[in-house]
Amino acid sequence: MADQVVTRRHVLKAIGLFAVVTPVLAACGGGSTGGSGTAAPSGGSASAPTAAATSAPAAQANPASGNVSLSISVYPDRPWMKTKAQEWADKNGVRLRVDDIAYADMNTKQLTELATGTMQDVVFSGNKWIRYTAFKGAFRPIDDYVKTKPYDKDDIIPSAITGGTFEGKLYGLPYEWNPGNINVVMYNKDMVQQKGVNEPTDSWTHDQFTEWAAKMTDSAKGVYGTDLWPGTYYDFGDLVRDYGGDVMSDDGKKFLFGTDPLNRQIAQWVTELRTKLKVAPPRAMMSQEQIFPSGKVASTCTNAVSVKSTIKQIGNKFKWGVVLGPTGPEGLRGYDSFAALWSIYIKSKFPEQAYDLILYLTSRDTALYALMKDGQVPARISVWRDPEANKETDIFKRVADWISDGKSKGPFPIPDNLRYTELETAFENNAFPMFYGEVDFATGLQKTQEACQKVMDQPRG
């Protein structure tokens, strides 16, 4: 599957969800575990462990008198991963090797490690690609482990668990859940006061958002009202979901971008923010970093995981506020249920201990620590609502209330053939020039639709 194009949206999310950073060369040797041992049949069941589990396991019994060695992949800008993994290893007398792998590299890195037999015992994945890697036989199903040592199911956001499920089997437990890249809006309160414009609220609509962005745009000062940018096909899909639609069919076989009237309506709106209304920055400015903290836009459409890091970047430059993204006319606010998960390598020699480590890394205590320490948004709904997490801003509680409203739509849109990376690349290569006004709208719409549907028409493989 083709490598994903790294866009400005991905680069800016280096401070947030996607953590696109300078790649760190991971140790690719299998050590005493990864790449050794007898391979279990792809898709086969694992042996069930014997002890009962809690939702937040503390120090557990030494599994093999210090004779257990495990390896784990983490990404460098999430120090909590290494800290908590080592904490568990020290409590349990386990020798642990930690490999730093940039999030943006991991989808292709996993396939390389699978081919060479060098995958870590415990690896992280995004729900965007975990199904494909599971399809290739990389991961051990954990259903039997869950039966004996259950995770705290009632506290985990259901779509986060769905993200680790493929063809009826569970291949990962989630440590992160995020509603999307563009459906939390941070705004510059000082600019709002200077303009004499009302501050936005969680109840604003697309039309009100557009009107507000127009009022906040100051061409004389080179300031734009918004930086709204659907940098992925699923970001775009969130906007369509605001109106009750979607970017692909429920069976994952049809791309609707250029064939569905609602998709065309949203695509035109996104395009005209730059080409007609001129309330959003052109490509040259969008490629610059920190355009919101530097005061070049009055608001930024971002993700919940970036809120804490953006606050740090702002510092004392200006007062800020944060609201949920705008809704459609019926009050719907779409989200894409991104989840990041821990999985067990199919060839791990110590799968029971690997599962225990995963339970520790997905526990409530770890989730709260990760949010407070690194801004890592959790898969646990209770942590989204935790008072400690909401001291600086209660946006996390408001996100939790929104996704629990029972009406907004959220499953992550994955093509049936699992070719997420190719689909994303086709979308970026064809939709972006249209959104920027570099090609006419009708041509861009048609080219994007044809390129994306061509990917979705291909078989799995």
Secondary structure, DSSP 8 states (H G I E B T S, - for coil): -------HHHHHGGGSTT----------S-TTTTT-S----TT-------S---SS--S---SSTT--EEEEEE-TT-HHHHHHHHHHHHHHT-EEEEEE--HHHHHHHHHHHHHHT---SEEEEETTTHHHHHHTT-B---HHHHHHS---GGGB-HHHHHTTEETTEE--EEEEEE--SSSEEEEEHHHHHHHT-----TT-BHHHHHHHHHHH-BGGGTBBS------SHHHHHHHHHTTT--SB-TTS--B-TTTSHHHHHHHHHHHHHHHTS--S--HHHHTSS-TTTTTSBSEEEE-GGGHHHHHHHHTTS--EEEEE--B-TTS------EEEEEEEBTT-S-HHHHHHHHHHHTSHHHHHHHHHHH----SBHHHHT-TTTTSS-THHHHHHHHHTSSSS-------TT--HHHHHHHHHHHHHHHHTTSS-HHHHHHHHHHHHHHHHTS---
